[in-house]
Amino acid sequence: MNNLTQHKILDFDQDTYISFKGYEFNINDQKWVLDINKTLDINKIWNFEPTTRAEVIQALAHFAKFSSSSHTVNMCEYVGKYWEITSLKNFTLEGLLNYKNYYSSKKDEYKVAMLRVFLKKIYDLGYSAVDDQVYDLIDSWRLSGNEKGAAVLSLDPDEGPFSPFEFQAIVTRTNEYLAENKLSLYDAALIKVFFATGRRPIQIASLKVKDLYISDKYKLNTGEHPSVLNIPKAKMRGNSSFRVAFSEVGIRQNLAEILYGHIRILKVEVAKLLNRELSELEFNELPLFYSLEKLTALDWSRKDLLEILSSEIIHLPTIDLTYKLKVAVERLGIRSRETGKPIHITAYRFRYTLGTNAARQKAGINVIAKLLDHSDTQNVSCYVESIPELAEQISTIMDENLRKYADAFQGKIVQDEIEAQTLVEDANRISFIEQDCSVGSCGTHQYCHDHTPIACYVCKKFMPWANAPHHLVLTQLIEEREHLVQMGCSLEIVAVNDRIIVAVQQVIDACKEFNHG
């Protein structure tokens, strides 16, 4: 941490403050650690003249004390932008008009609004850096906030919700790779928790082992009690406490089993790390998604160990958690049909997908708000509004330019059953009962629960025969799809076999190439 004490700030009452999340920082330091996720760098603030600089730093300290770390960092960023754009060392009428003109487009107005919030706070605190004229000017501006739901409404292929094709591909391949030990329980659990809950990264990062349990408050049709995740709430205004409020989220049994297995591995790894077993209290306080490096760095002999374990200190920063998520999904090797490139991964795309899928099922904005853990409905209307555009987009499922990018078929074309059995002894024949024909061979002798031959086309063990009537499978799938559309089924149901449709068409194309080379 670079100390700037040699540039001692004006003679205010104190130099040391406690951030909103309880972290101590000194305003004479260049970097202020505000919480586990955010460190504020005030380097650009030193470009202002001394009195303005001192008052800006004091105002930033005020935000750091009473606002979230993200909000404080944003305030500092736009003050720094003011200096970059204007090169002025004070807040003047001319400088602010130039700043506003620089961000003149509608989509950038929120950047002007952010600086205005900060300057009004300086004025309200009684500092001279913002005088009456400057205050009257910025108070007269009519600005819109940041556009809500833009990525969802535009169906942005990089930032918006995953398409039904991508959604199914991620789920299917996660299961396949986990079964084949190509994906760790840690990675599979991380992917599935984001998909199943749609929660923000900061909420997933805050989960502890004790947040997974079987709840006797609910009962399934089978009479069994379900497993739930007790997920900490985020964005609670006026409350700086870590894990202060929670929402129980029911999870499917297959996800629960993955999470319990993931937790068992954590218990073994930590016991090996410490060369001792953890008490139940200690173990329950561990992060669900952990960093062994952080746990190794902890002094496990200290008297206040339980207090440390219950805090956010041992949890992953959200930037590290989202990086782990990104790497885990990238291992699945899924490409976007729209761009032909590997699908772009952000944690929020999982959240947008959950909201969009709920809208496809005709859920109202209040239901979607509850599903996504919003405190109100102002941010969820975009999911409902996006559905007409989704209806248009889905009609392009068989577009030639998109199909060539979809890596749905992963098997190997063979000449016939004889060649298949030379590759895999006694390879099982895959029949298409509805049309009384066979379409290929299975490259494994393991028992399979999937519906043949439909599921086979997206399985890498499948060996389609080069002269089999694959077009009959494709025709049936498309007819079933059109029937679902005519019945008025939701797009999520309509699109359930889209990845397989693409895979069958890829097999047909590959067979043509195989036969005519």
C-alpha positions in Angstrom: 0.0 0.0 0.0 1.5 3.3 -1.1 1.4 5.8 1.8 0.8 9.4 0.8 1.4 10.9 4.2 4.0 13.2 2.8 1.1 15.0 1.1 -0.7 15.4 4.4 -4.3 16.2 3.8 -5.9 19.4 5.4 -6.1 19.3 9.2 -9.4 17.4 9.6 -10.2 15.7 12.9 -9.1 12.2 11.9 -7.2 10.1 9.4 -8.5 6.6 10.1 -12.0 5.4 9.3 -14.0 2.2 9.4 -15.7 1.2 6.1 -19.3 0.1 5.7 -18.2 -3.5 6.0 -16.0 -2.9 9.0 -12.5 -2.5 7.4 -10.1 0.1 8.7 -8.5 2.5 6.2 -6.4 5.6 6.4 -7.3 8.5 4.1 -3.6 9.4 3.6 -3.0 6.0 1.9 -3.4 5.7 -1.9 -5.4 2.5 -1.6 -8.3 1.9 0.9 -9.4 -1.7 1.5 -13.2 -1.4 1.9 -14.1 -5.0 2.0 -13.2 -8.4 0.6 -14.2 -7.4 -2.9 -13.3 -3.8 -3.3 -10.1 -1.7 -2.8 -10.4 2.1 -3.6 -7.5 3.7 -5.4 -7.5 7.5 -4.9 -4.5 8.2 -7.1 -6.3 10.3 -9.6 -7.8 12.5 -6.9 -4.3 13.9 -6.3 -4.6 15.8 -9.6 -7.0 18.3 -8.0 -5.7 21.4 -6.2 -5.1 20.8 -2.5 -8.3 22.2 -0.9 -10.6 20.5 -3.5 -8.5 17.3 -3.2 -8.9 17.2 0.6 -12.7 17.8 0.5 -13.1 15.1 -2.2 -11.2 12.6 -0.1 -13.3 13.5 2.9 -16.5 13.0 0.9 -15.2 9.7 -0.3 -14.5 8.7 3.3 -18.1 9.5 4.1 -19.3 7.3 1.3 -16.9 4.5 2.4 -18.4 4.7 5.9 -22.1 4.8 5.0 -22.4 3.2 1.5 -21.5 0.0 -0.2 -18.0 -0.5 -1.4 -19.1 -0.7 -5.1 -21.0 2.6 -4.8 -17.9 4.3 -3.2 -15.6 3.0 -5.9 -18.0 4.3 -8.6 -18.1 7.7 -7.0 -14.3 7.9 -7.1 -14.2 6.6 -10.7 -16.4 9.4 -12.0 -14.6 12.1 -10.1 -11.4 10.8 -11.8 -13.2 10.9 -15.1 -14.1 14.5 -14.6 -10.4 15.4 -14.3 -9.4 13.1 -17.3 -12.0 14.8 -19.5 -11.6 18.4 -18.5 -8.0 18.6 -17.1 -9.4 21.0 -14.5 -8.3 20.9 -10.9 -11.6 22.3 -9.5 -15.3 21.8 -10.2 -16.4 24.7 -12.4 -19.4 25.5 -14.5 -17.4 25.2 -17.7 -15.8 21.9 -16.6 -19.2 20.3 -15.6 -20.8 21.4 -18.9 -17.9 19.9 -20.8 -18.2 16.7 -18.8 -22.0 16.5 -19.4 -21.4 17.1 -23.1 -18.8 14.4 -23.3 -21.4 11.9 -22.0 -24.3 13.3 -24.1 -25.8 10.1 -25.3 -28.8 8.7 -23.5 -27.1 5.5 -22.5 -24.2 7.5 -20.8 -26.4 9.9 -18.8 -26.1 7.8 -15.7 -22.3 8.7 -15.6 -23.3 12.3 -15.3 -25.9 11.4 -12.7 -23.2 9.6 -10.7 -20.9 12.6 -10.6 -23.9 14.8 -9.6 -24.6 12.5 -6.6 -21.1 12.9 -5.4 -20.9 16.7 -5.9 -24.2 17.2 -4.1 -22.8 15.2 -1.2 -19.8 17.6 -1.1 -22.2 20.5 -1.0 -24.4 18.9 1.7 -21.3 18.2 3.9 -20.6 22.0 3.8 -17.4 21.9 1.9 -16.4 24.7 -0.5 -15.4 22.6 -3.5 -19.0 22.9 -4.8 -20.3 26.4 -4.6 -23.9 27.6 -5.0 -23.6 28.2 -8.7 -22.3 24.7 -9.4 -24.9 23.2 -7.2 -27.7 25.1 -9.0 -26.4 24.0 -12.4 -26.2 20.3 -11.6 -29.6 20.4 -9.7 -31.2 21.8 -12.9 -30.2 18.8 -15.0 -32.9 16.2 -15.8 -31.1 12.9 -16.2 -32.2 9.4 -16.7 -30.7 6.5 -14.8 -28.8 3.6 -16.1 -31.0 1.6 -18.6 -32.4 -1.4 -16.8 -32.5 -4.8 -18.5 -30.7 -3.7 -21.7 -28.8 -7.1 -22.1 -32.0 -9.0 -21.5 -34.2 -6.9 -23.9 -31.6 -7.0 -26.7 -30.9 -10.7 -26.3 -27.3 -9.8 -26.4 -25.4 -13.0 -27.4 -22.5 -12.1 -25.0 -24.2 -10.4 -22.1 -27.9 -11.4 -22.3 -29.6 -14.7 -21.3 -28.3 -17.9 -22.7 -30.4 -19.2 -25.6 -32.4 -22.4 -25.1 -29.8 -24.2 -27.2 -26.9 -22.9 -25.0 -28.9 -23.6 -21.8 -29.5 -27.2 -22.7 -25.9 -27.7 -23.9 -24.5 -26.4 -20.6 -26.7 -28.6 -18.5 -26.2 -31.7 -20.7 -22.5 -31.4 -21.0 -22.0 -30.6 -17.3 -23.7 -33.9 -16.5 -21.6 -35.7 -19.2 -18.3 -34.3 -18.1 -19.0 -34.9 -14.5 -19.9 -38.6 -15.2 -16.6 -39.0 -17.2 -14.5 -37.2 -14.5 -13.6 -34.4 -16.9 -15.2 -31.9 -14.5 -14.7 -31.8 -10.8 -17.5 -31.8 -8.3 -16.4 -28.3 -7.3 -16.9 -27.0 -10.9 -20.1 -28.9 -11.5 -21.5 -27.6 -8.2 -20.6 -24.1 -9.0 -22.2 -24.2 -12.5 -25.4 -25.8 -11.3 -25.8 -23.5 -8.3 -25.7 -20.5 -10.5 -28.1 -22.0 -13.0 -30.5 -23.3 -10.4 -30.7 -20.2 -8.2 -30.0 -17.3 -10.4 -28.4 -15.5 -7.5 -25.8 -12.7 -7.7 -22.1 -13.7 -7.4 -21.8 -11.9 -4.1 -24.6 -14.1 -2.7 -23.1 -17.4 -4.0 -19.7 -16.3 -2.6 -21.2 -15.8 0.8 -22.6 -19.3 1.1 -21.3 -21.5 3.9 -21.4 -25.3 4.4 -24.3 -24.9 7.0 -26.5 -23.2 4.3 -27.2 -26.6 2.7 -29.6 -28.8 4.6 -32.8 -30.8 4.5 -35.8 -28.6 5.5 -38.7 -30.1 7.4 -40.8 -27.0 6.6 -41.6 -28.4 3.2 -42.7 -31.9 1.9 -42.5 -33.3 -1.6 -45.2 -35.4 -3.2 -43.2 -38.5 -2.3 -43.5 -37.5 1.4 -39.8 -36.7 1.6 -38.4 -33.4 2.8 -36.3 -31.5 0.2 -32.8 -30.1 0.4 -32.6 -26.3 0.4 -29.9 -23.6 0.1 -30.3 -20.8 2.6 -28.9 -18.0 0.5 -27.8 -14.7 2.0 -29.5 -11.7 0.6 -27.6 -8.9 -1.1 -28.2 -5.2 -1.8 -29.9 -4.6 1.6 -29.7 -0.8 2.0 -28.6 0.6 5.3 -27.2 -2.7 6.5 -23.5 -3.4 6.4 -23.5 -6.8 8.2 -22.3 -10.0 6.5 -25.0 -12.6 6.0 -27.7 -10.6 7.8 -30.8 -12.0 6.0 -31.6 -15.1 4.0 -34.0 -16.8 1.5 -34.5 -20.5 1.4 -34.3 -21.9 -2.1 -35.4 -25.5 -2.8 -33.0 -27.5 -5.0 -33.4 -30.7 -7.0 -32.1 -33.9 -5.6 -29.3 -34.3 -8.3 -27.9 -30.9 -7.4 -28.2 -31.7 -3.7 -26.2 -34.9 -4.2 -23.5 -33.0 -6.1 -23.3 -30.4 -3.3 -23.1 -33.0 -0.5 -20.3 -34.8 -2.4 -18.5 -31.4 -2.9 -18.8 -30.8 0.8 -17.4 -34.2 1.7 -14.3 -33.4 -0.4 -13.9 -30.1 1.4 -14.0 -31.8 4.8 -11.3 -34.3 3.7 -9.0 -31.6 2.2 -9.2 -29.3 5.2 -8.5 -32.2 7.6 -5.5 -33.2 5.5 -4.4 -29.5 5.4 -4.6 -29.1 9.2 -3.7 -32.7 10.1 -6.7 -32.8 12.4 -10.5 -33.1 12.2 -12.6 -30.0 12.3 -15.3 -29.6 14.9 -18.9 -29.5 13.6 -19.0 -25.8 14.5 -15.8 -25.1 12.6 -16.8 -27.1 9.6 -20.2 -25.5 9.3 -18.7 -22.0 9.0 -16.5 -22.9 6.0 -17.3 -21.3 2.7 -19.3 -23.6 0.4 -17.1 -22.4 -2.5 -13.7 -22.2 -0.9 -10.1 -21.3 -1.7 -7.6 -23.7 -0.1 -5.0 -20.9 -0.3 -7.2 -18.7 1.9 -7.8 -21.6 4.3 -4.1 -22.4 4.4 -3.2 -18.8 5.2 -5.5 -18.8 8.3 -4.0 -19.2 11.8 -6.1 -22.2 13.0 -4.7 -21.9 16.5 -6.0 -18.4 17.3 -8.5 -18.1 20.1 -11.0 -16.2 18.1 -11.0 -18.8 15.3 -14.8 -19.2 15.2 -15.3 -15.5 15.0 -12.9 -15.4 12.0 -14.6 -18.4 10.4 -18.0 -16.7 10.6 -16.8 -13.6 8.9 -16.3 -12.9 5.2 -12.5 -12.9 5.5 -12.1 -16.6 4.5 -14.6 -16.3 1.6 -13.6 -15.9 -2.1 -13.9 -12.4 -3.5 -16.6 -12.3 -6.1 -14.1 -11.6 -8.9 -12.3 -14.9 -8.0 -15.5 -16.8 -7.8 -16.8 -15.6 -11.2 -13.4 -16.4 -12.7 -13.7 -20.0 -11.4 -17.2 -20.1 -12.9 -16.0 -18.8 -16.3 -13.1 -21.4 -16.4 -15.5 -24.2 -15.4 -18.0 -23.5 -18.2 -15.2 -22.9 -20.8 -14.0 -26.5 -20.1 -17.4 -27.7 -21.6 -16.3 -26.3 -25.0 -19.7 -25.0 -26.0 -19.9 -22.6 -29.0 -22.4 -19.9 -29.7 -24.7 -20.4 -32.7 -24.8 -16.7 -33.2 -21.1 -15.9 -33.3 -19.4 -19.3 -33.9 -17.1 -18.5 -31.0 -17.0 -20.1 -27.5 -20.0 -18.8 -25.6 -19.2 -15.7 -23.5 -19.5 -16.4 -19.8 -20.6 -14.0 -17.1 -22.2 -14.9 -13.8 -25.1 -12.6 -14.6 -26.0 -14.5 -17.8 -27.2 -17.4 -15.5 -29.4 -14.9 -13.6 -30.8 -13.4 -16.8 -31.5 -16.9 -18.1 -33.5 -17.9 -15.0 -35.6 -14.8 -15.3 -36.2 -15.2 -19.0 -37.1 -18.9 -18.6 -39.7 -17.9 -15.9 -41.2 -15.3 -18.3 -41.4 -18.0 -21.0 -43.5 -20.0 -18.5 -45.9 -17.0 -18.3 -44.7 -16.0 -14.8 -45.7 -12.5 -13.7 -43.3 -9.8 -12.6 -43.9 -10.4 -8.9 -43.1 -14.1 -9.2 -39.9 -13.3 -11.2 -38.9 -10.6 -8.6 -39.2 -13.2 -5.9 -37.4 -15.8 -7.9 -34.5 -13.5 -8.5 -34.5 -12.2 -4.9 -35.4 -8.6 -5.9 -36.8 -6.3 -3.2 -39.2 -4.7 -5.8 -40.3 -5.2 -9.4 -38.6 -2.2 -11.1 -35.8 -4.4 -12.6 -37.8 -7.4 -13.7 -40.2 -6.1 -16.4 -37.5 -6.5 -19.0 -37.9 -10.3 -18.8 -41.6 -10.1 -19.7 -41.0 -7.5 -22.4 -38.3 -9.7 -24.1 -40.6 -12.6 -25.0 -41.9 -11.3 -28.3 -38.3 -11.0 -29.5 -37.6 -14.5 -28.3 -40.4 -15.8 -30.4 -38.8 -14.3 -33.5 -35.4 -15.5 -32.6 -36.4 -19.1 -32.1 -37.7 -19.4 -35.7 -34.1 -19.3 -36.9 -33.3 -22.7 -35.3 -32.5 -24.4 -38.6 -30.8 -21.4 -40.3 -27.8 -22.8 -42.3 -25.4 -20.1 -41.1 -26.2 -20.8 -37.4 -26.3 -24.6 -37.7 -22.7 -24.9 -38.9 -21.4 -23.4 -35.7 -23.4 -25.6 -33.3 -21.1 -28.4 -32.0 -24.0 -30.6 -31.1 -22.9 -33.9 -32.8 -19.7 -35.2 -31.2 -19.7 -38.8 -32.3 -18.0 -40.6 -35.2 -19.5 -41.5 -38.6 -18.9 -45.2 -39.5 -19.7 -47.0 -42.8 -22.0 -49.6 -41.2 -22.5 -51.9 -38.2 -19.6 -54.0 -39.2 -17.2 -51.1 -39.0 -18.7 -50.1 -35.7 -18.0 -53.5 -34.2 -14.4 -53.4 -35.3 -14.0 -50.2 -33.3 -16.1 -51.4 -30.3 -16.6 -55.2 -29.9 -20.3 -56.1 -29.8 -21.3 -52.5 -30.1 -25.1 -52.3 -29.5 -27.3 -51.4 -32.4 -29.4 -48.2 -32.1 -32.9 -48.7 -33.5 -35.5 -46.1 -34.4 -38.6 -48.1 -33.4 -41.2 -45.7 -34.7 -39.9 -46.1 -38.3 -38.7 -49.7 -37.9 -35.1 -49.0 -38.8 -31.7 -48.7 -37.3 -29.5 -45.6 -37.4 -26.2 -46.5 -35.8 -24.3 -48.2 -33.0 -23.4 -47.3 -29.4 -19.8 -47.0 -28.5 -20.2 -48.1 -24.9 -21.6 -51.1 -23.1 -22.6 -49.0 -20.1 -26.3 -49.1 -19.2 -28.0 -45.9 -20.5 -31.2 -44.3 -19.3 -31.5 -41.8 -22.2 -34.2 -42.1 -24.8 -32.8 -43.8 -28.0 -32.2 -42.8 -30.7 -33.0 -39.2 -29.9 -30.5 -38.6 -27.1 -27.8 -40.6 -29.0 -27.3 -37.8 -31.6 -25.7 -35.5 -28.9 -23.7 -38.3 -27.3 -20.0 -38.6 -28.3 -20.2 -42.4 -28.0 -22.7 -42.5 -30.9 -21.5 -44.0 -34.2 -24.1 -43.2 -36.9 -24.1 -45.4 -39.9 -23.3 -43.5 -43.1 -26.3 -44.8 -45.1 -28.9 -44.9 -42.3 -32.2 -43.0 -42.7 -31.3 -40.2 -40.3 -33.7 -37.9 -42.2 -36.6 -39.9 -40.7 -35.4 -38.9 -37.2 -35.1 -35.3 -38.3 -38.5 -35.2 -39.8 -40.1 -36.6 -36.7 -38.3 -34.1 -34.4 -39.3 -31.1 -36.6 -43.0 -32.3 -36.8 -43.1 -32.7 -33.0 -41.6 -29.2 -32.6 -44.2 -27.7 -35.0 -47.0 -29.5 -33.1 -45.8 -28.0 -29.8 -45.9 -24.5 -31.4 -49.4 -25.1 -32.6 -50.5 -26.2 -29.2 -49.2 -22.9 -27.8 -46.6 -24.4 -25.6 -44.0 -22.1 -24.0 -40.8 -21.5 -25.9 -38.8 -23.4 -23.3 -40.8 -26.6 -24.0 -40.8 -25.9 -27.8 -37.0 -25.6 -27.8 -36.3 -28.7 -25.7 -35.0 -30.8 -28.6 -33.4 -27.9 -30.6 -29.9 -29.1 -29.8 -30.8 -32.6 -31.0 -32.4 -31.3 -34.2 -29.2 -29.5 -35.0 -27.1 -32.6 -34.1 -29.2 -34.8 -36.5 -28.8 -32.3 -39.3 -25.0 -32.3 -38.6 -25.0 -36.1 -38.9 -26.8 -35.9 -42.2 -24.3 -33.4 -43.5 -21.4 -35.5 -42.2 -22.8 -38.6 -43.8 -23.0 -36.8 -47.2 -19.4 -35.8 -46.8 -18.4 -39.3 -45.7 -20.1 -40.9 -48.7 -19.0 -38.5 -51.3 -15.8 -37.2 -49.7 
